[in-house]
């Protein structure tokens, strides 16, 4: 009987670890340019859906809790507007706006 309790506890723990790994992978795919340096962003950034300039291109990235906008601009209710990052580590895709980030 003790084994079944262990099994019941192990499944939720395994699912939590899997979800954490998926979240980390998503965040690791976001990049942000600052002072002519492209940085891989960690936790807290997310790729915005339907923000590609070209079909199958890179997506805009914003800080979690903020709003994805047009022209690679994100909006924070607390801090205002800012140039977002993108999912292209080379920053060559058109959605990766390099103006205002140098």
CORTANOR-V136853 format. One record per residue. N is the residue number from 0. RES is the residue in one letter. SS is DSSP state (H for helix, E for strand, - for the rest). PHI is phi in radians with two decimals (NA if undefined). Layout:
n = (N;N)
res = (RES;RES)
ss = (SS;SS)
phi = (PHI;PHI)
//
This chain:
n = (0;1;2;3;4;5;6;7;8;9;10;11;12;13;14;15;16;17;18;19;20;21;22;23;24;25;26;27;28;29;30;31;32;33;34;35;36;37;38;39;40;41;42;43;44;45;46;47;48;49;50;51;52;53;54;55;56;57;58;59;60;61;62;63;64;65;66;67;68;69;70;71;72;73;74;75;76;77;78;79;80;81;82;83;84;85;86;87;88;89;90;91;92;93;94;95;96;97;98;99;100;101)
res = (X;X;X;X;X;X;X;X;X;X;X;X;X;X;X;X;X;X;X;X;X;X;X;X;X;X;X;X;X;X;X;X;X;X;X;X;X;X;X;X;X;X;X;X;X;X;X;X;X;X;X;X;X;X;X;X;X;X;X;X;X;X;X;X;X;X;X;X;X;X;X;X;X;X;X;X;X;X;X;X;X;X;X;X;X;X;X;X;X;X;X;X;X;X;X;X;X;X;X;X;X;X)
ss = (-;H;H;H;H;H;H;H;H;H;H;H;H;H;H;H;H;H;H;H;H;H;H;H;H;H;H;H;-;-;E;E;E;E;-;-;E;E;E;E;-;-;-;-;E;E;E;-;-;-;-;-;-;-;-;-;-;-;-;E;E;E;E;-;-;-;E;E;-;-;-;-;E;E;E;E;-;-;-;E;E;E;E;-;E;E;-;-;-;-;-;-;-;-;-;-;-;-;-;-;-;-)
phi = (NA;-1.11;-1.11;-1.16;-1.17;-1.10;-1.10;-1.16;-1.41;-1.22;-1.08;-1.07;-1.12;-1.11;-1.14;-1.09;-1.12;-1.13;-1.11;-1.11;-1.15;-1.14;-1.10;-1.13;-1.10;-1.08;-1.13;-1.15;-1.55;-1.80;-2.24;-2.45;-1.73;-2.49;0.93;1.10;-2.09;-1.62;-2.02;-1.32;-1.63;-1.63;-1.01;1.83;-1.77;-2.46;-1.44;-1.44;-1.26;1.01;-2.04;-1.19;-1.38;-1.88;-1.04;1.11;-1.55;-1.19;-1.99;-1.19;-2.10;-2.25;-1.32;-0.87;1.59;-1.60;-1.85;-1.46;-2.18;-1.43;1.01;1.11;-1.88;-1.86;-2.30;-1.87;-1.05;-1.50;-1.99;1.75;-1.70;-2.69;-1.29;-1.41;-1.65;-2.73;-1.64;-1.83;-1.14;-1.60;1.04;-1.63;-1.31;-1.05;-1.26;-1.50;-1.29;-1.71;-1.23;1.17;-2.26;-1.81)
//
